[in-house]
Amino acid sequence: MMLVDKDIKRWVSQGQLITEAYNEDNVTGISYDLSVDAFEGTDNEKVELAPSETIIIRTKEKLKMPYNITGRIGEKNSLLRLGIKVDGPQYFPGHETYAFLRVHNISGNIISLNKGDKIAQIFFEELKEVPEVTYDKQEGASFNNEEKYVGFGNYENKYRDKIKSFDKTKEEIENMSEKIYANVLTLMGIIVAIFSLISINSQAFTEADLNSSYIIAMNLSITFCITVMLGLILLIVNKRRSKGFYIVYSAILVFLLIATIAFCRMV
């Protein structure tokens, strides 16, 4: 059975439901409006949420669930229309804590939030019976008496492993993107090289004063420069290369450099 306004006031007068920062004006017909006390990660009185940005807030109100009542966080219709989505847990019987809520800007606008703003509402429901194990008696209950945001609490190791897995996947995607980018640049370099060689040789055959040594020297010079360029692309953009690649690449550069110098002397 959901509590109505007079039930909420009665329980609060008995030192239950809300034990700090209670404001009777925040009591609605079937809920209580929770307000912002702090923004996680900053001491600012105000924050501006960019589109798709998320922040954790702590409420002014401290909750204290009786053993036969549970609390459920709900969004405020006005904030939902503004583009603010608020998520919070179900507060179990025996749970005493400030409420830590996740606030997400789902609009395309920058939205300002201030300390003291009403951010969500909580609905209280009376249970048919008292649970055998209430939250304050649960083994490993991480978020009871949470004065400051504790993150993952006792689930730190479990969830950090999941985040590492995601980070590894992200890194693999980034590496793949770099390889694709490097391959595209390499392909473009090869195309430019082919057209450059064709252009130089075409000009060479139409110019009567160009001898074979000059043509070879020009081709070798262009090939050397293009090889250096392609190598730098592969080394800088596509960073991971085997030892064999460095040996072969260095050998090609040395060969082209020696051949270019030799033919340049013959011109």
Secondary structure as UniProt FT lines:
FT   HELIX           5..13
FT   TURN            14..15
FT   STRAND          17..20
FT   HELIX           24..26
FT   STRAND          32..39
FT   TURN            40..41
FT   STRAND          46..49
FT   TURN            51..52
FT   STRAND          54..64
FT   TURN            67..68
FT   STRAND          69..74
FT   HELIX           77..82
FT   STRAND          84..87
FT   STRAND          90..91
FT   TURN            93..94
FT   STRAND          96..105
FT   STRAND          111..114
FT   TURN            115..116
FT   STRAND          118..126
FT   HELIX           135..137
FT   TURN            139..140
FT   TURN            144..145
FT   TURN            151..152
FT   HELIX           153..155
FT   HELIX           156..206
FT   TURN            208..209
FT   HELIX           212..236
FT   HELIX           243..266
//
